[in-house]
Amino acid sequence: MNKDSIRKFILPTGPMLGLALIGLMLLSATLYYRAVRIQRFMEPALAISQPKIKFTQSINKLLSQEFGTKEIKGVKFRAGSILVDQSRFFEGHAKGFDPAALNKLSHVFLSALSNEDTREDISLIMVSFRYPLGQDPELNRVMSLQSQQKAWLLLNSLYAAEPQLENRYGAYFVATGMPMNRGAKENNWIEFRIVSTEHLHIEVLQKLEKYRQ
């Protein structure tokens, strides 16, 4: 096959550049369409999570101010709850709670409730002593009562450490025993569950309003 025969199967430079440009335009259009779809999904998702992330960051900041910026041993914050290992309160204090730990935690709650923006997102703070739920109903009732008594004792100790909590914000607190399945992780941890208000949900809906149409 000579050169003239080969040239018959090769398109001229002009049409080849035209086809290449058309291909690039189609690829760009496809990528743009996919980017728009991803953005339309991501923006509402971010709008939903932003108020909760902001609230979580506020509580984490208060915790770090009291307990330090490094990982806090025996203290965790997740899903709207502050979890504290019982050893943070009882270790070396057989007759009662550790005053240092009580002071730090009471300052966290006082700071959160004293801040109007943060307080708007808090409906209730549940002080819960966890106990393992067993097969014996009578034993479960006894453990429930004991856990609730410990929870009220802890709450009253928080009030004693920071009287303004009770005087100004007592309506935000309640104490209870919390049953947990046996073998569940962190059964021996005390939970301070922060129940969010409707304000936090309204803020989410307001951010989603522009995506409604």
Stockholm file with secondary structure:
# STOCKHOLM 1.0

chainA/1-213         MNKDSIRKFILPTGPMLGLALIGLMLLSATLYYRAVRIQRFMEPALAISQPKIKFTQSINKLLSQEFGTKEIKGVKFRAGSILVDQSRFFEGHAKGFDPAALNKLSHVFLSALSNEDTREDISLIMVSFRYPLGQDPELNRVMSLQSQQKAWLLLNSLYAAEPQLENRYGAYFVATGMPMNRGAKENNWIEFRIVSTEHLHIEVLQKLEKYRQ
#=GR chainA/1-213 SS CCHHHHHTTSCCHHHHHHHHHHHHHHHHHHHHHHHHHHHHHHHHHHHHHHHHHHHHHHHHHHHHHHHCSSCCTTEEEETTEEEEETHHHHTTCTTSCCHHHHHHHHHHHHHHHHSHHHHTTEEEEEEEEEEEECSCHHHHHHHHHHHHHHHHHHHHHHHHHCHHHHHHHGGGEEEEEEEEETTCTTTTEEEEEEEECHHHHHHHHHHHGGGCC
#=GC SS_cons         CCHHHHHTTSCCHHHHHHHHHHHHHHHHHHHHHHHHHHHHHHHHHHHHHHHHHHHHHHHHHHHHHHHCSSCCTTEEEETTEEEEETHHHHTTCTTSCCHHHHHHHHHHHHHHHHSHHHHTTEEEEEEEEEEEECSCHHHHHHHHHHHHHHHHHHHHHHHHHCHHHHHHHGGGEEEEEEEEETTCTTTTEEEEEEEECHHHHHHHHHHHGGGCC
//
